[in-house]
Amino acid sequence: MPKIANACNAAIAFMLLGGSAAVADTHMENHSGKDAKNGRVNVISAGQTLGADIFDRQGNDLGDIEYVLVDTLNNDVRYIIVEREMDDAEEALVPLPWKALTKYYKDGDLRIEVDAKKLKQARTVKEDELDTILAPTIVTSVYNFWVPAEEKSKKKSGKDNGTFLIFRQGVASTVIAAMQSYTKIEGSDVFDRNGDEIGEINDLVIRKSDGDIAFATVAHGGFLGVGDKHTPVPLGAFVYNTDLEGFQIGMGKKEFAELESFDDEAVPSRIRERDLEELRGKFKAPK
């Protein structure tokens, strides 16, 4: 699986960053604070990131974040896509690796260690290119149905005539793309192990230092969006169920309702690493 994931990511990286070495090779130190300092990690939500203004090292406004792209194989935010104005007043979509982000302002604005001139030279992508990358894949599985040769036939000929193919059936299923826009994940229904709906994904909480997704928050229990509880769930605990058209977790409805939750949508800016480990343990989710 890692080989498939790496190959997929390499292909996507080429499509997104193929002509923008100046940006793609940016490995500046992330000034969001040392990860796991004093046992805590600095986080930001995808909801805060989407639509935020982004500035260069001189403080010039470069545009705003139009897309947050989630790598569903590695459970991290691999790229953001900035919408910036061109000289001809048209707008362009510029993909940037998450690690290009180097500073997080209190008001949600973000900064990269790339000046406006370099960003103008960076590769741009079109909406239809993004649609191709983010489109689900139709996978067809072919099943052969065989029956053994009749015993009579074996006795008469004195040899084994093997088996006969009686028919072949193809089953098509939809597989979500390895790279997904955050807006496609936000609002997705969540089901328990029995297929009962328990809520919907409300946000993704991201480690500032490397883009790893610490957890998703699942909103549930309110009425018309008022009074919802927001329960953290590791992204690795979700499995997309094509029949239910939503994400499923390996936990019952009652057990899920007893988990600790946020009373509102406020996500803390720092989270204890041991709490994240405990959360993964509850769901038996990989790191």
C-alpha positions, 0 to 999 in steps of 0.5 A: 500500500505505501508503494501505491500511495507514494506513486500516486502522490508522485503523480499528483505532485508532478501534475500540481508542481511540475513547473514550479521548482521555486515553490515546490523546493521550498523547505523553510523552517516552519515558524509555527512553534516546535512541534510537540514542545512541552508535549503539545502540538500546534494546530489549525483547523481546515475551516480556518485555513480555507479562504484565509489571505496569504502574504509573502515575506515582505507582507504583500497580499498574494491572494487567498486559499481557495482549496485545501487538498487532503491526502486520504492515503497518508491522512495529511494536508499535502497542498493548498491552492492559492487564488491570485490575480494575474497582470491581465486581471484574470485569476490563477490557481497556484498550488503550494506544498503545505510546508511552504507555509511558515507563519500563522497570524492570530487573525488567520492570515498565513505567510510563505517564504516566497516573494510575489515575483517567484509566485508569478513564475510558479505553475498554475492549474486550471479548474478542469485539471483539479477536477481530474485529480479529485474525481472518484475512480470507477473500479470494475471487479470481474468474477468468474463462476465455474462448475466442475466437470460431470462425474459421468464425463470423467468415467467415460473418457477416463480423464479429468475434463477440469471445470467449465466457466458458466458465466462472468459477472462485472461489478462496478464500484466507486472509489474516492480519489486519493486526493480530496478537497476539504470542502468535499469531506466537510459535511459528509455523513458519518455512520456507526459500524451498524450503518446507523447515521451518527453525525457529519464531519464538521472540520479537520484539525491540522498540525501546523508543522507538517500538515498531518491531520490530528483528527476530524470533528464530527458534529452530532446531537444538536437541532438544525445545527444548534447545540451540536457536540463536536467529537474528535475522531482520527482520520484513520478511523474512517472508511468510506462506504460507497453504499452508504455514501459516507464515512463509517467508523468501527464503533457503535452509536451508544459507544460513540455518544459517550466519547468526550466532545467539544461543546462548540466549534472552537478548536484549541490552538495547542493539543497534548500529544498524549491526548492524541495518542489516547484518541487513536487508541480508542478507535484503534486507528493508525498514527 
